[in-house]
Amino acid sequence: MADRAVEGRASSNLAVNLHALGHYQKAVEYHQLYHDIVKELGDGSGEGHTYGNLDCISPLLAFSKTP
C-alpha cells in the first residue's frame, strides 16, 4: 500500500510539472492516474486535490497544441 501512495504522489508531481510545461493532455492522464490511486486508497482529500487540478487544466485543453 505504501508503494501505491508513493506512485500516486509521483503521478501528481509529474502532472503538475507537465501542466507547467504546457503538456495539458499528458498532465490530465497523470492526474487521472493519481485520482485512481487515491480513490483505491480511500484518500478523499487526494480525490479533491485531483478534481481541483483537473478543473484548472480543463479550459486550457481547447488551446493546447500538444498531443
CORDAQUI-V7434 format. One record per backbone hydrogen bond with DSSP energy under -0.5 kcal/mol. CO is the residue of the C=O (numbers start at 1). NH is the residue of the N-H. Records with the same first field share a line. If there is no record, write none. Layout:
CO = NH, NH
//
This chain:
1 = 5
2 = 6
3 = 7
4 = 8
5 = 9
6 = 10
7 = 11
8 = 12
9 = 13
10 = 14
11 = 15
12 = 16
13 = 17
14 = 18
15 = 19
16 = 20
17 = 21
18 = 22, 23
19 = 22
22 = 24
23 = 27
24 = 28
25 = 29
26 = 30
27 = 31
28 = 32
29 = 33
30 = 34
31 = 35
32 = 36
33 = 37
34 = 38
35 = 39
36 = 40
37 = 41
38 = 42, 43
39 = 42
42 = 44
43 = 47
44 = 48
45 = 49
46 = 50
47 = 51
48 = 52
49 = 53
50 = 54
51 = 55
52 = 56
53 = 57
54 = 58
55 = 59
57 = 60, 61
58 = 61, 62
60 = 63, 64
61 = 64
//
